[in-house]
Amino acid sequence: MLATTINIEGNKMTIYYTSDTHFYHTNIIKYSNRPFKSVEEMNYEMIKRWNEVVTPQDTVYHLGDFGFADRSKNDRISVQLNGLKFMLLGNHDKSSPAGFTKLGQCLEIYDENYKIVLCHYGMRVWNKSHHGALHLYGHSHGSLPGDSQSLDVGVDCWDYYPVALPSILRRMKTLPQRTPVDHHGEKS
């Protein structure tokens, strides 16, 4: 996967996004038609894929539903994952796992001069959407279609890998143009 790298004090760093890993959630294999025979295989493979692309110097924004186990089991997974990790809570998260900085439920950031609104849930409108701001979300496991400004970054949509902005932008270019749905757009 191609990724954008930026230099911070001489260190190269890439920003990745992901959501809905659901570590230890046996039924998610069935619910989301994941290609794993067991929760152990799923956990192992997603840790492996995460660490294939994310280095210890990279940043990862996890948009919720990290794991489906008690804190100690989720912590055993999280400490194996590379990167500087940030967590927005999803509906299945009681807290952020070890090594993650908890950020609340919604966050606005800049990545490669794009304003991006991050949230576990897909929104119809978000801050500055009428000025081209992007929205990245999870929760829907690929069932909520994106558009030219909003996209599901959950693992079920990205072959169980975290994804960087260049790949997100390439996919957004293939999706329908966003139709304004707030007071800044055309009225129907």
C-alpha atoms as one frame of an Amber mdcrd trajectory, in Angstrom:
protein
   0.000   0.000   0.000   1.264   3.455  -0.854   1.337   5.973   1.940   2.126
   9.617   2.474   5.183  10.232   4.585   6.011  13.442   6.364   9.152  14.487
   8.154   8.914  15.528  11.782  12.292  16.540  13.166  14.057  14.381  10.594
  11.904  11.282  11.166   9.635   9.953   8.434   6.116   9.294   9.618   2.951
   8.077   7.924  -0.592   8.597   9.200  -2.936   5.606   9.001  -6.635   5.161
   9.717  -8.583   2.072  10.723 -11.693   0.978  12.563 -13.733  -2.014  13.685
 -10.956  -4.511  14.266 -13.186  -6.299  16.791 -10.306  -8.330  18.198 -11.585
 -11.410  20.105 -15.083 -11.053  18.622 -15.864 -14.542  17.367 -19.244 -13.651
  15.858 -17.864 -10.787  13.755 -16.317 -13.447  11.510 -19.833 -14.573  10.613
 -21.559 -11.161  10.770 -19.043  -9.491   8.451 -18.169 -12.575   6.418 -14.505
 -12.346   7.411 -12.225 -14.961   5.794 -10.918 -16.424   9.056 -11.555 -19.863
  10.549 -11.234 -18.702  14.163 -10.886 -15.620  16.313  -7.266 -16.608  16.995
  -6.514 -16.650  13.261  -8.293 -13.313  12.803  -6.399 -11.669  15.674  -3.052
 -13.023  14.451  -3.641 -11.964  10.842  -4.822  -8.465  11.696  -1.839  -7.875
  14.007   0.456  -9.107  11.222  -1.164  -6.888   8.577  -1.126  -3.847  10.869
   2.598  -4.284  11.521   3.348  -4.942   7.838   2.414  -1.337   7.024   2.688
   0.612  10.298   6.172   1.294  11.660   6.890   2.352  15.254   7.301   5.968
  14.000   3.901   6.090  12.270   0.629   7.427  13.645  -2.618   5.448  13.646
  -6.100   6.793  14.304  -8.385   3.913  15.310 -12.005   4.991  14.923 -13.537
   2.600  17.416 -14.590  -0.955  18.186 -11.076  -2.127  18.891 -11.810  -5.339
  20.740 -14.581  -7.457  22.122 -12.907  -8.711  25.281 -11.967  -7.579  28.745
  -9.327  -4.897  29.198  -6.437  -7.327  29.791  -7.067  -9.263  26.571  -7.446
  -6.075  24.523  -4.229  -4.778  26.091  -2.396  -7.968  25.052  -3.309  -7.182
  21.437  -2.674  -3.442  21.560   0.879  -3.684  22.877   1.790  -5.789  19.836
   0.711  -3.077  17.381   3.229  -0.613  15.940   2.804   3.124  15.890   1.753
   6.094  17.937  -1.873   5.105  18.479  -4.949   7.267  19.026  -8.452   5.992
  19.754 -11.893   7.394  19.137 -14.379   5.293  21.064 -16.929   3.167  19.256
 -20.139   1.647  20.551 -18.317  -1.480  21.803 -15.465   0.352  23.555 -15.574
   0.965  27.289 -12.064   2.430  27.284  -9.033   2.689  25.055  -6.543  -0.192
  25.204  -2.990   0.100  26.563  -0.733   2.258  24.423  -3.604   4.236  22.870
  -4.402   7.859  23.646  -8.162   8.272  24.011  -9.535  11.204  22.015 -13.288
  11.107  22.651 -15.854  10.449  19.949 -15.089  12.945  17.188 -11.895  14.664
  16.082 -10.859  17.165  13.416  -7.326  16.884  12.049  -5.264  17.933   9.046
  -3.426  15.363   6.934  -1.587  16.507   3.792  -3.500  19.832   3.870  -6.871
  18.059   3.954  -9.198  18.853   6.820 -10.554  15.505   8.030 -13.351  14.835
  10.486 -12.922  11.465  12.213 -15.774   9.653  13.955 -16.815   6.066  14.606
 -20.157   6.778  12.949 -20.791   7.917   9.382 -22.353  11.377   9.255 -24.415
  13.064   6.575 -22.938  16.467   7.407 -19.789  17.486   9.262 -17.822  20.644
   9.905 -16.635  22.257   6.670 -18.117  19.511   4.468 -19.376  22.298   2.187
 -15.739  23.490   1.898 -14.322  20.103   0.915 -13.491  18.653   4.348 -13.306
  14.876   4.341 -15.045  12.514   6.741 -13.647   9.116   7.721 -15.772   6.682
   9.702 -16.247   3.057  10.687 -19.111   1.210  12.401 -20.877   0.090   9.221
 -18.446  -2.686   8.154 -18.749  -1.615   4.507 -22.553  -1.377   4.416 -22.704
   2.454   4.323 -21.523   3.658   0.919 -19.033   6.489   0.847 -18.812   9.338
  -1.616 -16.209  11.753  -2.934 -15.706  13.211   0.582 -16.617  10.458   3.046
 -15.413   6.880   3.399 -15.471   3.855   5.694 -11.926   3.086   6.875 -12.924
  -0.059   8.765 -10.805  -3.163   8.296 -13.588  -4.962   6.419 -13.219  -2.414
   3.591  -9.411  -2.489   3.406  -8.421  -6.171   3.456  -7.834  -5.934   7.237
  -5.059  -3.311   6.944  -4.864   0.234   8.283  -5.056   2.659   5.354  -3.228
   5.916   4.558  -4.634   9.027   2.897  -3.338   8.437  -0.665  -5.282   5.151
  -0.881  -8.341   6.788   0.652  -8.225   9.642  -1.878  -7.830   7.219  -4.792
 -10.917   5.308  -3.695 -12.911   8.504  -3.096 -12.215   9.568  -6.692 -14.087
   6.442  -7.885 -17.191   7.204  -5.800 -20.179   9.457  -6.560 -19.762  13.191
  -6.109 -20.967  14.346  -2.717 -24.421  15.919  -2.758 -24.689  18.790  -0.257
 -27.310  18.049   2.382 -27.001  21.017   4.723 -27.983  24.685   4.530 -24.867
  25.499   2.483 -25.920  23.321  -0.452 -28.642  23.515  -3.010 -32.207  23.011
  -1.778 -34.340  20.348  -3.392
